Amino acid sequence: MDGKLKNKNFIQLYTDGYGLPALCTLLKEKSLAFNILMYFLYHMDLKNTVTHPLTQEDIGKILHVKKQSVSVALKYLCDWHFIWLFSYNRKTNYYVINPNLFFKSYMFNKKSIPVLVDQSYLLSLSPYQMAKPDNPVRNLYFEKTKELFSMNKIQLDTYKHSKTIYYKPHTGRATYQNSNFTQLYKQALPALVTLTQESSVTTKILLYLVAKMDNYNSTDVLTLSEIGLACSSNLNQVSTSLKILLKHNFIYRYAYSSKLNCYVINPQVFFKSAAPTKEKLLTDYQKFHSLPYEAPSSQEDNLYLQNKKLFKLNLLDLHHL
């Protein structure tokens, strides 16, 4: 297959009711946990596993935070089933990312993801929608994002039990069709962490725009008040956040009037159509050829360059930190 017809090096971010809204809730509740999850996504393999054993001290060194903060963030990620862990010894763990939220292989490979016997339910339940027997967990997903994102609340079972099967033309192998996901590109993960450190509200608004975009990465016409209501932000926060997103090349804006705009999201960060459509977008919007924070006016952004270096760090070579 022609390389131009392929999308490469992306992670599937599911856009069902528990996908983007759950990620947005995580961002609002624990921005450090969000950044740790982004780091895990950068280093996970095709079985959604961070294969090198990591201590909490290691993660603290990588993200320049204290071990105690890492401990709280990891507990949060585990409690709300964004990740689960396998203990290597008393201090070291392997981390597995919930494939109902992120995944990077074919759907039939989900069955190969390592799951502990007492955690097998994690494959079919979603973040913020858990309840323990006889002890209901406060449902943060619905408390915090009940009105967030006007999206279809289709559950994973809708396509997990679907009869839709297609054959890969170059192998003849039958598999199930993966659906309802947005492509999140691996090379853009450091930029998302930098954006979160600059403003978690801005990242939340970016995720809202991603939830609203069509197959050409464009939203419908939106007002500032509509974005503010959806993301529980005031108009000043929305206006400032959009300026940050425009400045750092996350989005492009079409102005219909002083109050009405539609937004195109950088396809180098998020995308959900075929590769030829992406190439056309990159041709139409030349500025998108650079990743966020890599535009000429932002080349010296030390925070982004630092994150970019950390994300490429060899996990077995932490002593240099």
Disulfide bonds with the S-S distance in Angstrom:
none
